[in-house]
Amino acid sequence: MARVVVDVMLKPDILDPQGKAVHGALPRLGFDGISEVRQGKRFELEVDGELTEERLAQIRSLAETVLSNPVIEDYAVHVQTA
Amino acid sequence: MKVGVVTFPGSLDDVDAARAVTLAGGEAVPLWHGDHDLRGVDAVVLPGGFSYGDYLRCGAIARFAAVMTEVIVAAGRGMPVLGICNGFQILCESHLLPGALIRNDHRRFVCKDQRLRIENVATAWTSVYEPGAEITIVLKNGEGGYVADQSTLDALEGEGRVVARYLDGNPNGSAREIAGIVNAAGNVVGLMPHPEHCVEELTGPGTDGLPFFASVLSTLAAR
């Protein structure tokens, strides 16, 4: 059993209205010195059996075709060790 | 002429779309997301709504519905397909149309009567409009901001593939005020505003949406 984490973020040149909304609230709440907030998604996949290179390649394909939209988003795949 | 209207879990405007087809003189055929069957239709409408609760990304899960496999094959063979609002998002997620739709730049849901200019009357869904026609139909979306990279936008403009453009200001932050686009073949159109809500004087701002449905019937009749 292994855990693979897929982080998905909007590409830097794509407007992130949610991140902007969060950022806009910070000074009001007393959090200063934060110049930008970008909001993304994190997927945690519990993978059965041994995490082979082949399985990892499948997960990268999943990240590219389902979990992210490459037109507007970048993804990163990390294997989490206990 | 049979025009199929797909119902996904969370579709809202499938009944209005079917009604618009009927009022334009066509036969509306309900299609179910889980079926591998287009039931012999001549064209397909992907209606608005919140398929699969907009989970993951708008249209991202609907794109993998069984019926979409058939729609993608049929679209490739030239069948007219119109995606309205959530349907437009599904067409982008399916890569039948370029670009993507993101959250409105002002972060609020927009619901208004929207003026548009029809810029391409050579598509399967706009052929009975006058070139440059200015129309008013309903716009209602939370994630209607059309985005694509600069070279894609330049190509769309250069090839005349911007079907409709917003007038009187940009309601959702769409690049270059784009409200709708068409694929290179001219049969697949994605549109953020809702022509199916504007087909009767009694409800909505008028009947400016009806020609979308009359156009596809005319296009099919001419084949």
Boltz contact constraints between the chains, C-beta under 6 A:
constraints:
  - contact:
      token1: [A, 15]
      token2: [B, 105]
      max_distance: 6.0
  - contact:
      token1: [A, 17]
      token2: [B, 103]
      max_distance: 6.0
  - contact:
      token1: [A, 17]
      token2: [B, 105]
      max_distance: 6.0
  - contact:
      token1: [A, 17]
      token2: [B, 107]
      max_distance: 6.0
  - contact:
      token1: [A, 21]
      token2: [B, 107]
      max_distance: 6.0
  - contact:
      token1: [A, 69]
      token2: [B, 57]
      max_distance: 6.0
  - contact:
      token1: [A, 69]
      token2: [B, 100]
      max_distance: 6.0
  - contact:
      token1: [A, 71]
      token2: [B, 100]
      max_distance: 6.0
  - contact:
      token1: [A, 72]
      token2: [B, 100]
      max_distance: 6.0
